[in-house]
Amino acid sequence: MNMNDGDDANNLLITGATVLTGNDNREIIEGGAVAISGDRIVAVGTSDDLRRQFPDVETLDATGKAVMPGFMNSHTHAVLLVLRGTVEDMSGDAIFGYMTPISFAMTDDERRALARLGCLEAIRSGTTTLVEPFRFITGYAQGMVETGMRLWLSENGADALTLKIRHGIYEYDRAFGQEFLDRITAMVEQFHNTEDGRVQCQMAAHAPDVCSPWMLGQLNELAQKYDLTRTVHLAQSPGEVKQVRAAYDRTPAEYLLDNDWLGPDVVAAHWTYCTDADIDLLAEHGVHMAHCPANSSRRGPHKVRVGRIQDAGVNIVLGTDNMTEDMFQALKIGSIIHRGGLGGQHEGGGVDPTPQMTFDAATRNGAKALGAEADLGSLEAGKKADLTILDLNQAHLRPIINLVSSIVHYANPSAVQSVMIDGRFVMRDGKVLTMDEDAVIAEAQEATVAAWHRLAETSGDIEIPPGLK
Ligand SMILES: [Zn+2]
């Protein structure tokens, strides 16, 4: 492949680095180099070879650094940073008790402020792709697009009156569902496959308990019409399992099967209360699992059976879900909390999941789940230039014996030096280039205060946290 020699082409040769390719052989190149032209990687190899191949290209010396594929956060709701420091420590139903009510109470500007804070945190923690299913997404997504993040956006369709669920009432309403369908169409028309492909849309059903068969059918029609991959929360709470049993006498996974919502184009989040039979059913249909170990374990160890799911051959991808966009947390907690008692026998022994398995779940597996493995997930010639540069000369990373293990167990956002998305630096040498960080932080704090006050006023029974009064 050749360098693009047009005047405006962005040609760069990163040299001297430890290159974690994440390719099929998980090759790590010491003294490695990555050649970039425009939005693509054109070559990966040793610095000596690539300097000879591209003698006239601008060079970035990355001695003492690691270059790795940018993290893919496969399931998050950046707007819910508005709850950071509250529901993590509460008992009871956080989803319908707080997350849903505040998502309706916020204004578009408030959602935008929190979503931009999420993008800032994501970039600072080495993430290049965010998969964001939420509500009212057309009202705030432009604020995310402008940060330079690679995005998969979706509007979480539902026709159960979600604000009533915290009062124990499941009531399905087509007019309410139609509002989501209208917003989904508007989102796809405005955002899908824009910014030279950097911004994509997905079809999202919020969860089996809040989508009637009619709603699931409507969402499927739109997914087919626009040729979109699909996503859904699955078996994430006892309340969901109970409602689907009461209404349809099915498990959530069986209910999705009945309504043609299982397939290799579906990423389902959580799987917490899946039975053995559910896991086999989901594996058989090629459904991907979005695992969000940090969030799921904040109120006690997450009971999902990751080992069983892994042994069934499911493609597991990592996400942060709520209250953080820091993928290092997902790596660390995901590698530790479900260790032991797993059935997998991998080459070389040791415990499952191995650091490499966890790292893959945060990179190449995410690309596969989105049907984007030809473009994303590893550093290889022909793929998109989405990469993160880590400064390895940090007390928390040295000594280095096994780099992947050190990253999974010990790295944190302070090691992230630079982040490139689509061939463009969004962060370079410690500075975020696409946002005014102070302004983003101040706006998010202000929006949080306003949103909580409105929630308290409109809900009647939700109180403002003492720290915000
Ligand atoms: Zn979620």
Boltz pocket constraint, residues with backbone or C-beta under 6 A from the ligand:
constraints:
  - pocket:
      binder: B
      contacts: [[A, 75], [A, 76], [A, 77], [A, 233], [A, 269], [A, 321]]
      max_distance: 6.0
